[in-house]
């Protein structure tokens, strides 16, 4: 592999994919390809196959997915299951058929059982029931992990799955109806500050514990995975540190400058009680995260302020 190697990044316009593109360009890679959803519908098997015939990428990074928070996952389970299966199956199968030697599949920590021992280790996969609020998405991602594992075992190809913890950063989704917890909090605290430091109401009890990874760190992990031959097929990607949702809210409140009250709506679901990744396996390969949570939230809030007009269409309730 060299800096002219043709690399296809599926989902290159999303938060993760765009960060991967920036990272690869910064590292000197010059032959990057990507298609928007309007240019290539990844749910269309024939279209994806035709794209691979034409472009013949040598490395493929699958950062494409239908994603959302608890509300979106709860309300649209069929779409989260079926569309993610279609997207990843088409990309994985086309990569295998067209002799892509190196493939990185990006999943999520939600693949692990709801009540698995903490911190989560890779071999806990399929050891118990999933969190029901996002099991459709998780099942799709587990299928992708298993497909890459099968190709690795059966055909000896360097297909690896990276499972990031909760991601956040620039180009995140701040739409209150579909966003994840951290960007939703940034949006809520910012808007409340702008409205005279009005109270902010947040879902759940605030007691669940979560781990968060700045998106540029996962991009760095992807770059590490394509530049090194990893010894196994599945790796957690995270910081190995977590905090309560209440502590997260207080951190974001401080960074955004909101001075009002925080109210917790305990009638709303908390989700998984704790979700901390054991990151020893990838650390032993030579990679670890480098961005602190406060530093990452500050960078994310700065990006939000520069782009906040894109989100004015959604009103606070």
N, C-alpha and C positions, 0 to 999 in steps of 0.2 A: 504494500500500500504506500502511495505517495500523495502529495498534495494535489495531484491532477486526477486522482481516483474519482470516478463518478459516484456521487452519493445522493440518493433520493431520500428526502425527508418528507414523509407523509404527515400532513397536518402542520405544514411549515408556517402557516399564518396564526396558529393558536399560541397560547401563552408558552407552552413547553416547546413546540416546534420552532417558534421564532427565536427563542432563547438559544436553542441548539444551533440554528443557522448563524446567529451572531457569534457564538463560541467557535464554530468551525471556521468561519471567515477570519476571526481574530487569530486562529492558529495557522492560517495560511492556506486553507483548502479553497480551491478556486473552481471546482467543477460540481457545484451543488445544484440540484434540481428539485422543484416543487410545483405543485399544481393546486390552484384554489378549488373549492368544491364546485364552483360554476364551470371550471375547466375540466375537472375529472370527478365524476361521482364514484367514490370509493365503494359504494354499495352495489355498483354495477359490475358484475364479474367480467363481462366481455370487454367493457371499457378499460378496466384495470389491466387485463391481459394484453390488450392492444397497446396500452401505454408501455408495458414492460418490453414488448417486442420491439417497439420503436426506440426506446431510450436505453435499454440494456444497462441498468445501473449495476455497479459492482458491490456497493454497500447500500443497505436499506435500513432506515430508522423509522419505526412505526410510532409516531406520536399523535396519530389521528384517533379520535374517539368522540362519541357523544357523551358529554359530561354534565353534571349538575349537582346541586346540593340535596339535602334531605327531602325538601318539598317536591322538587322536580322528579327525583327518583321514586318517591311514593306515588305521585300522580301519573307517571308515564312508564311503568315497568316494562311493558311490551316493547316500546321504542328503545329503551336502554338495553334490553336484552338483544333484540333482533338486529338493530342497526349496528351495534358494536360487533356482533358475530359476523355480520356481512362485511363490514369494513376490514376487520383483522383477518378473516379467512381469505378474502380476496387478495390481500397484500401478501400474506404468508405463503399461500399456495402459488401465486405468480412468482414470488421470489424463489421458491424452490424449483418450479418448472423452468425458470429462465436462469438458473445456475448462479444465483446470488450467493456468494460464499460467506458473507458476514451480515448478520441481521440482528438488530436490537429491537426488542419488543418492550414497550413501556406499559406497565399496568398500574396497580394501585394496592395500597396496604389493605384495602377492604376485601381482598381475596382470602384473608385469614378468618378463621372462626370467630364469632362474636365474643366468646368466653375463653379463648385460647390463653394459655399462660403468658404473662408479660415479663420481659419484652418479647415481641413476636420473632420467632425464628423461622427460617425458610421451611424446615421440615414439618412445621405445624399445618401446612397446607392440607386441606381435606380431612382434618382430624376432628371436625365438629360442625354444628350448624352455623350458618352465616348470619350476619346482622340483617333482619328482615326489611329494614328501610332502604337498603341498597343491594339486595341479593341478586337482582336481575343484572345489574352492571357487574357485580363480582363474578357471577357465573360465566358471563361472557369473557372476562379477563382471565379466569382460570382456564377456560378452553384455549385461549391464546397461548398461555404458558405451556400447557400440555402439548399443543401443536408444535411449538418450537422445541420442546424437549424431545418429542418423537422424531423430528427431523434430525436433531443433533445425534440421537442414539442410532437411528436407522441408517442415516446417510453420512454421518461424520462431519456435518457442516457446523460452522461456528455461529450457531443461533443462540442468543442469550436473552433472558428476560430480566429487566430491572423493575423492581416494585418500589416506587417512591412513596414516602409518607405524604401527608397533606401538603400540597404545593401552593405557593402564592408568589406574587411578584408583578413586574410590569406586564402589561397586556392581559391582566387577569379580567375576569368577568365581575363587574360591580352592579349588575342588575339585581335588585333585591328579590325578585321572584325566582331567580335561577342560580344565584351565586353560592359559593361555599362560605363557610363561617367567617374566615378572616377578612376577605374582601367585603363581605356584607357588613361586618362591623366597621370597617374603615368608612364605608359609604354612610352608614347610619350615624356614626359619631360626627363625621364631617358635616352632614346635612343638619344635624341637631345643633351643632355649634353655629352654623350659618343662620339658623332660625332662632337665635337668642339663647343658646344652651338649654334647649328643651330636654326633658327626660328621654332616655333611650331605653326601649323595651327589647329584651333579648330572649330568645327561645330557651326553654329548659331551666335547669336548676343552677347551672354554672359549675357543677361539680365534676363532670366528665373531664378526663385528662387527654390531651392531644399533643402530638408532635408536629412541628411544621418545618418545611424545608424550602428555602429560597430557590426560585426556579433556575437561577443561573448556576446553582450548585448541581442540580440534576443534569443540566446541560454539560457541566464539567465531567460528571460521572459517565455520561453517554460518550463523550470524547475519549475518556479513559478506556471504555469498553471496546471502542473500535480500534484503538491504538495498541491494545494488549489482548492476548489470547487468555481469556479467563478459564479457570479450571472446571467450572460447573455451569449449569444452565440457568439458575435462579438466584438473584441477589436482591436483598433489601437495600434501599437507598434512603438514608435519613441522617439525623443528627445524633440519635441515641439519647435525646433529652426531651422531656415533655413538661407540660404545665397545665393547670386547670383552665377551663374556658373562662372562668371568672378572672383569673390572673391575666389571661390574654386580653380580655375586655379592658381591664384597668391599664394594661400596657398601651393598647391602641388609643384609649381615651387620653392618656398622657401625651402621646405622640401627635395626635390630631389637635390637642388643645381644648377639648370639650370640657366644660366646667359643671355640667348638670348631673342629675341623678341617673343611676342605672337600675332598671327594674327587670326582674326575672319572671317570665311567664312559665310557671312550672306545669301548666296544662299542656304545653307543647313537648314533643319527644326530645330526649337527650341523645338518642343513638347509643352507640357502643360506649360502655363505661370508661374504658381506657384502650388506647391504641398506640403503643410505643414499639418501635422497631428495634430489634437487635441488629446492629450494623457491623458486627465483628467480621462476618464472612467477607464483605467487600473491603473492609479495612485491612484484613490480612492479605488481600490481593494488592494493596497499595494505594487505596483511595479513601478519603474522608471529607466530609463537608467542612466549609471554611467560613460561612457567613453566619453571624450571630442573629438571633431572632430580632432584637431591637434594630440592628443595622438593616436587616432585610425589610422590616416594616417601614422604617424611615424611607428607604429607597422606593418602596411600593407606594407610599403616600405621596412622595414627590412626583412619581409618574402619574398617579391619579389626579393630582392638582393640575398637572399639565394637560390632562385629557378629560377632565371632569365634564366638560360640555357634552361629551358623547353620551352621558348618562342622565341628563336632565329630563329625559322623556318619562322616567319612572318616578312617580310621586311617593313620598313617604306617607305611610298610614299611621 
